[in-house]
Amino acid sequence: MLSAEIIAIGSELLTPTRTDTNSLWLTEQLNNIGVEVMLKTIVGDDPARLEETVRDALKRSEIVITTGGLGPTEDDITRAVAANAVDRELVYREELEIELRERFRRWGREMPEINKRQAFVIDGSEVLPNPNGSAVGMYIMIDGKHLAIFPGPPREMRPMFENFVLPKLKSSAGEVSVSRRVVKISGMGESAVDEAIAPIYVTYGSVQTSILFNKSEVEVHLALTSDDAAKADEVLSEIAEKIVGKLGVAVFSTQGESMEEVVGRMLTKSGSTLAVAESCTGGLIGSRLTDVPGSSRYFIEGAVTYSNAAKVRMLGVSEQTLNDHGAVSAETAGEMASGMREAAGTDYGISVTGIAGPDGGTDEKPVGTVFVGFADKNGTKTRKLTLPGDRYLIRWRSSQAALDYLRRQLLKSQVHL
């Protein structure tokens, strides 16, 4: 299997406000053709460090890809530094300058002279056209190694990679494909999942297995490199089925779907409708549900009832219930769910009320105390949870718990049909 490294260039990527999304996308594309990404590096606008990084990457890996730093300004150093790293000169290409000037005229402007820098490329490199921007890319073979140099904006980088570099890498990688499967599990910890399913996946030595905890769920990532994609898919399906057999209802997806996608599919299949009443999640459940295309078939409405007065006015929660048990209680959650269902005229209602923190907790009800309510034609049910994390995580985990509680109730309804 060929190995690759990705180098993201730009001091802005080392700040807390910018994220290197190019590396994630490139990794997926490379993995799909059987190329393993062994290292990702972010380098600021420092010529010495960047040159060292490119040189070292070419010693270690068969494929090296850089993104960023091809603009016309002083801090765009990739072009010159990469040339130094491969001991080549930059050469001027008159046709690139002519094309740039024509492009600026089409934009109704004259090209600033500083942009002439973008007409220089590494000697011996293949120029990669960029119809979406001013900076061309470069591709060059160095002692049998692939070096591809792209601009940073994804809308420029992605088509350049797909159209000009991906076919070359596919040819080098050969007839190899990587089949992948993601099994998602709720209500269990990472260690408990691994203890339960390790006896399954260790018997498949050729399958790469990773177990990850992602905010509110455990993900089991399965990958198999093979020259027979159909056979590889069969093997991964077999493992996924065995995991479901071991973990049961805790598995909510064997295809990497989100919880809201799974719940939406179940509601669509049964022709059922849903309404949601939220307090501490502030509309997050409704937002997640409506992120799924086609959710208008089953999601009717939602209410964010943050205050007690809103719970009484909009959902019909009893003032006596609030006085006796408080807003964060099983009794209030149950009345929120049933009141929402009745007001919306839906088959199901779910609710969530809790203390997301960082303030508001007590010895009896600490931060992270959450109640989920469920209502259908047969009545109401509730569940109490104590969720760890900061305010963001508690709110997210509350939304996940509510959707998962709904999923489990829908499964029970299907059994009784």
ABEGO torsion letter per residue (X at the ends): XBBBBBBBBEAAAABAABBBAAAAAAAAAAAAAGBBBABBBBBBBBAAAAAAAAAAAAAABABBBBBEGABABAABAAAAAAAAAAGBBBBBBAAAAAAAAAAAAAAGBBBBAAAAAAABBBBGBBBBBBAABABBBBBBBBGGBBBBBBBABAAAAAAAAAAAAAAAAAAAAEBBBBBBBBBBBBGBBAAAAAAAAAAAAAABAABBBBBBBBGABBBBBBBBBBABAAAAAAAAAAAAAAAAAAAEAABABAAGBBAAAAAAAAAAAAGBBBBBBBBAAGGAAAAAAAABBGAAAABABBBBBABAAAAAAAAGBBAAAAAAAEABBAAAAAAAAAAAAAAAGBABBBBBBBBAOABGBBAABBBGBBBBBBBBAAEBBBBBBBBBEBAAAAAAAAAAAAAAAAAAAAAAAAAAX
